[in-house]
Amino acid sequence: MATIAQAGQTPRKFYGWTNVGLFFFIQFAASGFVSFAYSVVFPVMVETMDWNRGSAAIAQSVALITLGLSYPLAGYLLSRSGVRQTVTIGLLVMLAGLLLLVFAVTDLWHWVVVWGLVMGLSLGLTGPICAQTAMISWFSIKRSTTIGIVMAGGALGGATAQPVLAGMMDRFDSWRAAWGIAAAMVIIALIATRFIINRPGDVDQHPDNIDPADAIDDREAAPARPKTYRTAHEWTVREIICKPTLYLMMVISIGYLGTFFALLNHGVLHLTDNGLKGLEAAGIFGLLILGSGLARIPAGWLGDQLELRWTLFGSIALMAVALAGFWQGQEIWLLSIMGMLFGAGYGSLLVLLPAAIGNYFGERAFPIINSLFAPVVLPFAAAAPAGAGFVFEATGSYDLAFAGAIIMLSAAMLAAFFLKPPAAPA
């Protein structure tokens, strides 16, 4: 699709920023109108179809397990075929799943199979790993910042999708209308995917548009050096799995993802159980997702300025405090603030943890680590949505689920405190 620049031609404009814009929109459509939309569509499906909350939430748990198990496939496709082809395959699978939701799902087991298996696979192949891999390839100095920009697309899409889909379901009196709109957004994302360029070398360019062969003195080179740690070692799988750093990152990931997915499934139901109207609860979740989006770019910039262990620690602490307020809060204004703060902590972690993986272990190891990481982490995080649902069915309250989530976040804070760049083998 792209040819290498030939001698005598006008140098091509740096394509890294074009990729940033393309992945921003793909995340806006695929993450915002599908993954984030789940929180507003799922409660309507449960009520309309008269499903048990715990049983219906199994679909999300299965989806997270499928997502984790699909990461080795995503890593393989990224290494063999590149980002563009991987995202294209994922969006086609996603489109097929959404069409099944619109036209074929009539029973609970249909829902579990389609959302759990088909959509879980699609989310693995279109998820953050692809956009993050591209940004790590195209940027070094501004790596965290560009990951933040791209990841903000999903949050902005989710904040847009919440009221739009809630309004459409109310107008057509059907949850199927919401998934139909999501399918249309995925088709547009497929068109955008055609313009992705996998790596700078494919068009004779360099990360950050800086040619390492250029002869520049130290004073000129200083602004082109990252301010935070970057490994110079080519890490192997054997070396990576021997480092405590990997397992501390896993604890962080389980803590914040499990907590978020549990709240994504049951947060609206928790609010409506406490007397809020459906649109009020959807509006609060729209603010949560908006907070997630607004935090991602500043978090990315901060991740390029300060060592990541401290920004990770602060983001997890923010989630824990906000979750406690969300649990105990009654007033809409307080719940809205807590929702935005919780989203800000979550959005920051979506940017900072992948940046830490790339900084500590390097570009080539990034998809390999995610292939190892996700199949272990996501099954644990996947237990949270179904667990919270069954806790409610058994006790009539989400209190124990909220307390367990805060304990998970506390463990993640402790892991972030001890997180340091791994020492390269001699």
C-alpha positions as CSV (number, residue, x, y, z in Angstrom):
1,M,0.0,0.0,0.0
2,A,2.8,2.4,0.7
3,T,6.1,2.6,-1.2
4,I,9.5,3.5,0.2
5,A,10.6,7.0,-0.7
6,Q,12.9,7.1,-3.6
7,A,16.0,9.4,-3.9
8,G,15.1,12.8,-5.4
9,Q,11.5,12.7,-4.1
10,T,10.1,15.3,-1.7
11,P,10.3,13.7,1.8
12,R,7.0,12.4,2.9
13,K,5.3,14.1,5.8
14,F,5.8,12.2,9.1
15,Y,3.1,9.6,9.1
16,G,3.1,8.8,12.8
17,W,0.6,11.6,13.6
18,T,-1.7,10.3,10.8
19,N,-1.6,6.9,12.5
20,V,-2.5,8.6,15.8
21,G,-5.6,10.1,14.2
22,L,-6.6,6.8,12.6
23,F,-6.3,4.8,15.8
24,F,-8.1,7.6,17.7
25,F,-11.1,7.1,15.5
26,I,-10.9,3.3,15.5
27,Q,-10.9,3.3,19.3
28,F,-13.8,5.9,19.2
29,A,-15.9,3.5,17.2
30,A,-14.8,0.0,18.3
31,S,-14.2,0.6,21.9
32,G,-16.5,3.5,22.5
33,F,-19.6,2.3,20.7
34,V,-19.1,-1.4,21.6
35,S,-17.1,-2.1,24.7
36,F,-18.1,1.0,26.7
37,A,-21.7,0.8,25.3
38,Y,-22.1,-2.4,27.2
39,S,-22.7,-0.6,30.5
40,V,-25.8,1.2,29.1
41,V,-27.2,-1.7,26.9
42,F,-26.7,-4.6,29.3
43,P,-29.2,-3.4,32.0
44,V,-31.9,-2.9,29.3
45,M,-31.3,-6.4,28.0
46,V,-31.5,-7.9,31.5
47,E,-34.8,-6.1,32.3
48,T,-36.4,-6.7,28.8
49,M,-35.4,-10.4,28.6
50,D,-36.1,-11.0,32.3
51,W,-32.6,-12.6,32.8
52,N,-30.9,-13.3,36.1
53,R,-28.2,-10.7,36.7
54,G,-25.5,-13.1,37.7
55,S,-26.2,-15.5,34.8
56,A,-26.4,-12.7,32.3
57,A,-23.1,-11.3,33.6
58,I,-21.4,-14.6,32.8
59,A,-21.3,-13.3,29.2
60,Q,-18.9,-10.6,30.2
61,S,-16.8,-12.9,32.2
62,V,-16.6,-15.3,29.2
63,A,-15.7,-12.4,27.0
64,L,-12.9,-11.4,29.2
65,I,-11.5,-14.9,29.3
66,T,-11.8,-15.1,25.5
67,L,-10.1,-11.7,25.3
68,G,-7.2,-13.0,27.3
69,L,-6.9,-16.2,25.4
70,S,-7.0,-14.3,22.1
71,Y,-4.0,-12.2,23.0
72,P,-1.5,-14.8,21.9
73,L,-3.3,-14.9,18.5
74,A,-3.2,-11.1,18.4
75,G,0.5,-11.1,19.2
76,Y,1.1,-13.7,16.5
77,L,-0.8,-11.7,13.9
78,L,0.9,-8.4,14.9
79,S,4.3,-10.1,14.4
80,R,3.5,-11.9,11.2
81,S,1.0,-9.6,9.4
82,G,1.3,-6.2,11.2
83,V,-1.2,-3.9,13.0
84,R,-3.3,-3.0,9.9
85,Q,-4.2,-6.6,9.1
86,T,-4.8,-7.6,12.7
87,V,-7.2,-4.7,13.3
88,T,-9.0,-5.4,10.0
89,I,-9.6,-9.1,11.0
90,G,-10.8,-8.0,14.4
91,L,-13.3,-5.4,13.1
92,L,-14.7,-8.0,10.7
93,V,-15.3,-10.4,13.6
94,M,-16.8,-7.6,15.6
95,L,-19.2,-6.7,12.8
96,A,-20.3,-10.3,12.5
97,G,-21.0,-10.4,16.3
98,L,-23.0,-7.2,16.3
99,L,-25.1,-8.4,13.5
100,L,-25.8,-11.6,15.4
101,L,-26.8,-9.5,18.4
102,V,-29.2,-7.5,16.3
103,F,-30.8,-10.4,14.4
104,A,-30.2,-13.7,16.2
105,V,-30.0,-13.3,20.0
106,T,-33.3,-14.4,21.6
107,D,-32.2,-16.6,24.6
108,L,-29.7,-16.2,27.4
109,W,-27.3,-18.8,26.0
110,H,-27.3,-17.0,22.7
111,W,-26.2,-13.9,24.5
112,V,-23.4,-15.7,26.4
113,V,-22.1,-17.3,23.2
114,V,-22.2,-14.2,21.0
115,W,-20.9,-11.7,23.5
116,G,-18.7,-14.1,25.4
117,L,-17.0,-15.8,22.4
118,V,-17.5,-13.8,19.2
119,M,-17.3,-10.3,20.7
120,G,-14.6,-11.4,23.2
121,L,-12.4,-12.5,20.3
122,S,-13.1,-9.3,18.4
123,L,-12.2,-7.1,21.4
124,G,-8.8,-9.0,21.6
125,L,-8.0,-8.3,18.0
126,T,-9.1,-4.7,17.9
127,G,-8.2,-3.7,21.5
128,P,-5.5,-1.4,22.9
129,I,-2.7,-3.8,22.2
130,C,-2.9,-3.0,18.5
131,A,-2.9,0.8,18.9
132,Q,-0.3,0.6,21.6
133,T,2.0,-1.5,19.5
134,A,1.7,1.0,16.7
135,M,2.5,4.0,19.0
136,I,5.5,2.2,20.5
137,S,6.8,1.6,17.0
138,W,6.2,5.1,15.8
139,F,7.2,7.1,18.9
140,S,9.8,6.9,21.7
141,I,10.1,10.4,23.1
142,K,6.4,11.0,23.0
143,R,5.3,7.4,23.5
144,S,3.1,7.9,26.6
145,T,1.6,11.0,25.2
146,T,0.6,9.4,21.9
147,I,-0.8,6.3,23.7
148,G,-2.8,8.7,25.8
149,I,-4.2,10.5,22.7
150,V,-5.2,7.2,21.0
151,M,-6.8,5.8,24.1
152,A,-8.8,9.0,24.6
153,G,-10.7,8.0,21.5
154,G,-12.3,5.1,23.1
155,A,-13.4,7.1,26.1
156,L,-14.7,10.0,24.0
157,G,-16.6,7.4,21.9
158,G,-18.0,5.8,25.1
159,A,-19.1,9.2,26.5
160,T,-20.8,9.9,23.2
161,A,-22.4,6.5,23.0
162,Q,-24.0,6.4,26.4
163,P,-26.6,9.1,25.8
164,V,-27.0,8.4,22.1
165,L,-27.7,4.7,22.6
166,A,-29.9,5.2,25.7
167,G,-31.9,7.7,23.6
168,M,-32.2,5.4,20.6
169,M,-33.3,2.4,22.8
170,D,-35.9,4.6,24.4
171,R,-37.1,5.8,21.0
172,F,-37.3,2.4,19.4
173,D,-38.2,0.6,22.6
174,S,-35.5,-2.0,21.7
175,W,-31.9,-2.8,22.8
176,R,-31.3,-4.1,19.3
177,A,-31.3,-0.6,17.9
178,A,-28.2,0.2,20.1
179,W,-26.2,-2.7,18.6
180,G,-27.3,-1.7,15.1
181,I,-25.8,1.8,15.6
182,A,-22.6,0.1,16.9
183,A,-22.4,-2.0,13.8
184,A,-22.6,1.1,11.6
185,M,-19.7,2.7,13.5
186,V,-17.6,-0.5,13.0
187,I,-18.1,-0.3,9.2
188,I,-16.8,3.3,9.2
189,A,-13.8,2.1,11.3
190,L,-13.1,-0.6,8.8
191,I,-12.7,2.1,6.1
192,A,-10.3,4.0,8.3
193,T,-8.2,0.9,8.9
194,R,-7.2,0.8,5.2
195,F,-5.0,3.9,5.7
196,I,-2.8,2.5,8.6
197,I,0.9,2.1,8.0
198,N,2.4,-0.5,10.3
199,R,5.9,0.8,11.0
200,P,8.1,3.8,10.2
201,G,10.5,1.7,8.1
202,D,7.6,0.8,5.7
203,V,7.8,4.4,4.4
204,D,11.5,5.0,5.0
205,Q,10.8,7.0,8.2
206,H,12.0,6.8,11.8
207,P,10.4,6.9,15.3
208,D,9.5,10.5,16.3
209,N,10.7,11.6,12.8
210,I,14.3,11.6,14.1
211,D,17.0,9.9,12.0
212,P,19.4,8.2,14.4
213,A,22.2,8.5,11.8
214,D,22.0,12.3,11.8
215,A,25.2,13.8,13.2
216,I,24.1,16.2,16.0
217,D,26.1,17.3,19.0
218,D,25.0,16.6,22.6
219,R,23.4,20.0,23.1
220,E,21.1,19.5,20.1
221,A,20.5,15.8,21.0
222,A,19.2,16.6,24.6
223,P,15.6,17.5,23.6
224,A,15.5,14.3,21.6
225,R,16.2,12.1,24.6
226,P,13.4,10.6,26.7
227,K,13.1,12.0,30.2
228,T,12.1,8.6,31.7
229,Y,13.7,5.2,31.7
230,R,13.9,3.3,28.4
231,T,15.5,-0.1,28.2
232,A,18.4,-0.7,25.8
233,H,18.3,-4.5,26.3
234,E,16.6,-6.8,23.8
235,W,14.6,-8.9,26.3
236,T,13.8,-12.5,25.7
237,V,10.8,-14.4,27.0
238,R,13.0,-16.5,29.4
239,E,14.5,-13.3,30.8
240,I,11.1,-11.5,31.2
241,I,9.4,-14.3,33.1
242,C,12.2,-14.4,35.6
243,K,11.7,-10.7,36.6
244,P,9.4,-9.7,39.5
245,T,8.5,-6.6,37.5
246,L,6.3,-8.7,35.3
247,Y,4.3,-10.1,38.2
248,L,3.9,-6.8,39.9
249,M,2.4,-5.5,36.6
250,M,0.0,-8.4,36.6
251,V,-1.2,-7.5,40.1
252,I,-1.8,-3.9,39.0
253,S,-3.7,-5.1,35.9
254,I,-5.9,-7.5,37.8
255,G,-6.8,-4.9,40.4
256,Y,-7.8,-2.1,38.2
257,L,-9.4,-4.1,35.3
258,G,-11.4,-6.4,37.6
259,T,-12.7,-3.4,39.5
260,F,-13.6,-1.5,36.3
261,F,-15.3,-4.4,34.7
262,A,-17.4,-5.2,37.8
263,L,-18.6,-1.5,37.9
264,L,-19.2,-1.5,34.2
265,N,-21.6,-4.4,34.6
266,H,-23.3,-3.5,37.8
267,G,-22.8,0.2,38.3
268,V,-26.0,1.3,36.6
269,L,-28.0,-1.4,38.4
270,H,-26.5,-0.3,41.7
271,L,-27.6,3.3,41.0
272,T,-31.1,2.4,39.9
273,D,-31.5,0.1,42.9
274,N,-30.7,3.1,45.1
275,G,-33.5,5.2,43.5
276,L,-32.0,6.9,40.4
277,K,-33.7,6.8,37.1
278,G,-32.2,4.9,34.2
279,L,-31.2,8.0,32.3
280,E,-29.7,9.6,35.4
281,A,-27.6,6.5,36.0
282,A,-26.6,6.4,32.3
283,G,-25.6,10.1,32.6
284,I,-23.3,9.4,35.5
285,F,-21.6,6.6,33.6
286,G,-21.3,8.9,30.7
287,L,-19.4,11.2,33.0
288,L,-17.3,8.3,34.3
289,I,-16.2,7.5,30.7
290,L,-15.7,11.2,30.0
291,G,-13.4,11.4,33.0
292,S,-11.5,8.5,31.7
293,G,-11.1,10.2,28.3
294,L,-10.1,13.6,29.7
295,A,-7.4,12.0,31.9
296,R,-5.7,10.0,29.2
297,I,-3.8,12.7,27.4
298,P,-2.6,14.5,30.5
299,A,-1.6,11.1,32.0
300,G,0.3,10.3,28.9
301,W,2.2,13.6,29.0
302,L,2.9,13.1,32.7
303,G,4.2,9.6,32.0
304,D,6.8,11.1,29.7
305,Q,7.9,13.4,32.5
306,L,7.9,11.3,35.7
307,E,8.9,7.7,36.4
308,L,5.9,5.6,35.9
309,R,5.7,3.8,39.3
310,W,4.5,7.1,41.0
311,T,2.0,8.0,38.4
312,L,0.7,4.4,38.5
313,F,0.4,4.5,42.3
314,G,-1.5,7.8,42.2
315,S,-3.9,6.6,39.6
316,I,-4.8,3.5,41.5
317,A,-5.2,5.5,44.7
318,L,-7.6,7.8,42.9
319,M,-9.7,4.9,41.7
320,A,-9.9,3.5,45.3
321,V,-11.0,6.8,46.8
322,A,-13.6,7.4,44.1
323,L,-15.0,3.9,44.3
324,A,-15.6,4.3,48.0
325,G,-17.5,7.5,47.3
326,F,-19.5,5.9,44.5
327,W,-20.4,3.1,46.8
328,Q,-21.6,5.2,49.7
329,G,-22.8,8.3,47.8
330,Q,-26.5,9.2,47.4
331,E,-26.6,12.6,45.9
332,I,-26.3,12.9,42.1
333,W,-23.7,15.6,42.2
334,L,-21.5,13.5,44.5
335,L,-21.9,10.4,42.4
336,S,-21.1,12.4,39.2
337,I,-17.9,13.7,40.7
338,M,-16.9,10.2,42.0
339,G,-17.7,8.7,38.6
340,M,-15.4,11.2,36.9
341,L,-12.6,10.7,39.3
342,F,-12.9,6.9,39.1
343,G,-12.9,7.2,35.3
344,A,-9.8,9.5,35.4
345,G,-7.9,6.9,37.5
346,Y,-8.9,4.1,35.1
347,G,-8.1,6.1,32.0
348,S,-4.7,7.0,33.3
349,L,-3.8,3.4,34.0
350,L,-4.9,2.3,30.5
351,V,-2.1,4.6,29.2
352,L,0.5,4.3,31.9
353,L,0.8,0.5,32.3
354,P,1.3,-0.2,28.6
355,A,3.8,2.6,28.5
356,A,5.7,1.0,31.5
357,I,5.7,-2.4,29.6
358,G,7.2,-0.7,26.5
359,N,9.7,1.4,28.5
360,Y,10.9,-1.4,30.7
361,F,11.1,-4.2,28.2
362,G,11.2,-2.6,24.8
363,E,9.3,-2.4,21.5
364,R,9.9,-6.0,20.3
365,A,9.0,-7.5,23.6
366,F,5.7,-5.5,24.0
367,P,3.4,-7.9,22.0
368,I,5.2,-10.9,23.5
369,I,4.5,-9.7,27.0
370,N,0.9,-9.0,26.3
371,S,0.6,-12.5,24.8
372,L,1.9,-13.9,28.2
373,F,0.1,-11.3,30.3
374,A,-3.5,-11.4,29.1
375,P,-4.2,-15.1,29.4
376,V,-3.1,-15.0,33.0
377,V,-4.5,-11.6,34.0
378,L,-7.9,-11.5,32.3
379,P,-9.4,-14.7,33.7
380,F,-8.9,-13.3,37.2
381,A,-10.4,-9.9,36.2
382,A,-13.2,-11.8,34.4
383,A,-14.4,-13.3,37.7
384,A,-15.3,-9.9,39.0
385,P,-18.5,-9.1,36.9
386,A,-20.1,-12.5,37.5
387,G,-18.9,-12.6,41.1
388,A,-20.5,-9.2,41.8
389,G,-23.7,-10.4,40.2
390,F,-23.9,-13.5,42.3
391,V,-23.0,-11.5,45.5
392,F,-26.1,-9.4,44.8
393,E,-28.3,-12.4,44.1
394,A,-27.1,-14.0,47.4
395,T,-27.2,-11.0,49.7
396,G,-29.5,-8.5,47.9
397,S,-26.8,-5.9,48.0
398,Y,-23.5,-5.0,46.2
399,D,-21.8,-4.1,49.5
400,L,-19.5,-7.1,49.7
401,A,-18.6,-6.6,46.0
402,F,-17.6,-3.0,46.6
403,A,-15.5,-4.0,49.6
404,G,-13.7,-6.7,47.6
405,A,-13.0,-4.3,44.8
406,I,-11.3,-1.8,47.2
407,I,-9.2,-4.6,48.6
408,M,-8.1,-5.5,45.0
409,L,-7.1,-1.9,44.4
410,S,-5.2,-1.7,47.6
411,A,-3.1,-4.7,46.5
412,A,-2.5,-3.0,43.1
413,M,-1.3,0.2,45.0
414,L,1.2,-1.9,46.9
415,A,2.5,-3.5,43.7
416,A,2.9,-0.1,42.1
417,F,4.9,1.1,45.1
418,F,7.5,-1.6,44.6
419,L,7.5,-1.4,40.7
420,K,10.9,-0.6,39.3
421,P,12.6,-1.0,35.9
422,P,14.1,-4.5,35.8
423,A,17.9,-4.9,35.7
424,A,19.2,-6.2,32.4
425,P,20.9,-9.6,32.6
426,A,24.7,-9.4,32.5
